[in-house]
Amino acid sequence: MNQKDFAANADIQYKSYNQWETGDFRVSIPGAIKLRERYGISMDFIYLGNIDALPTKMANELMSILRDNTSNKSNDNGDD
């Protein structure tokens, strides 16, 4: 799902969501509540980055993405 669809499904303005993802602005309390209600994303993850607070399937997917990104960065630096 792309950012626009993700935001729209949670009834959040795309511009606001994008600013949260890029770190330009912190997630608002009403926005965090909408993310929690729609996707089950915990406040501990939204505000503290606690991956263990995510639903299992979501946490596993995120960990897989993070591993892939770390692996790709290592390969880009010639650290094979």
C-alpha positions as CSV (number, residue, x, y, z in Angstrom):
1,M,0.0,0.0,0.0
2,N,1.4,3.4,-0.9
3,Q,1.5,6.4,1.5
4,K,-1.6,8.1,0.0
5,D,-3.7,5.0,0.4
6,F,-2.4,4.3,3.9
7,A,-3.3,7.8,5.0
8,A,-6.6,7.9,3.2
9,N,-7.6,4.5,4.8
10,A,-6.9,6.1,8.3
11,D,-8.8,9.3,7.4
12,I,-5.6,11.3,7.6
13,Q,-4.5,14.0,5.2
14,Y,-1.7,12.8,2.9
15,K,0.4,15.9,3.5
16,S,0.3,15.5,7.3
17,Y,1.1,11.8,7.0
18,N,4.0,12.5,4.7
19,Q,5.4,15.1,7.1
20,W,5.2,12.6,9.9
21,E,7.1,10.0,7.9
22,T,9.8,12.4,6.8
23,G,10.2,13.6,10.4
24,D,9.3,17.2,9.5
25,F,6.5,17.1,12.2
26,R,5.7,14.8,15.1
27,V,2.5,12.7,14.9
28,S,-0.4,14.6,16.4
29,I,-2.4,12.9,19.1
30,P,-5.6,12.8,16.9
31,G,-3.5,11.3,14.1
32,A,-2.0,8.7,16.4
33,I,-5.4,7.7,17.5
34,K,-6.6,7.3,13.9
35,L,-3.6,5.1,13.1
36,R,-4.3,3.0,16.2
37,E,-8.0,2.7,15.4
38,R,-7.4,1.8,11.8
39,Y,-4.3,-0.3,11.8
40,G,-3.7,-1.3,15.4
41,I,-0.4,0.6,15.6
42,S,0.4,1.2,19.3
43,M,1.3,4.6,20.7
44,D,4.5,3.0,22.0
45,F,5.5,2.4,18.4
46,I,4.3,5.7,17.1
47,Y,6.1,7.8,19.7
48,L,8.9,5.6,21.0
49,G,9.6,3.3,18.1
50,N,9.0,0.2,20.2
51,I,8.6,-2.5,17.5
52,D,7.6,-5.1,20.1
53,A,4.4,-3.0,20.7
54,L,3.2,-3.7,17.1
55,P,0.9,-6.5,16.0
56,T,3.0,-9.6,15.3
57,K,2.5,-9.7,11.6
58,M,3.3,-6.0,11.2
59,A,6.4,-6.2,13.5
60,N,7.7,-9.2,11.4
61,E,7.2,-7.4,8.2
62,L,8.9,-4.3,9.5
63,M,11.9,-6.3,10.8
64,S,12.2,-8.0,7.4
65,I,12.3,-4.6,5.6
66,L,14.8,-3.3,8.1
67,R,17.0,-6.4,7.6
68,D,16.8,-6.0,3.8
69,N,17.7,-2.3,4.0
70,T,20.7,-3.0,6.2
71,S,21.8,-5.8,3.9
72,N,21.5,-3.6,0.9
73,K,23.5,-0.8,2.5
74,S,26.2,-3.2,3.4
75,N,26.3,-4.5,-0.2
76,D,26.4,-0.9,-1.5
77,N,29.4,-0.2,0.6
78,G,31.3,-3.2,-0.6
79,D,31.1,-4.9,2.8
80,D,30.2,-8.3,1.3
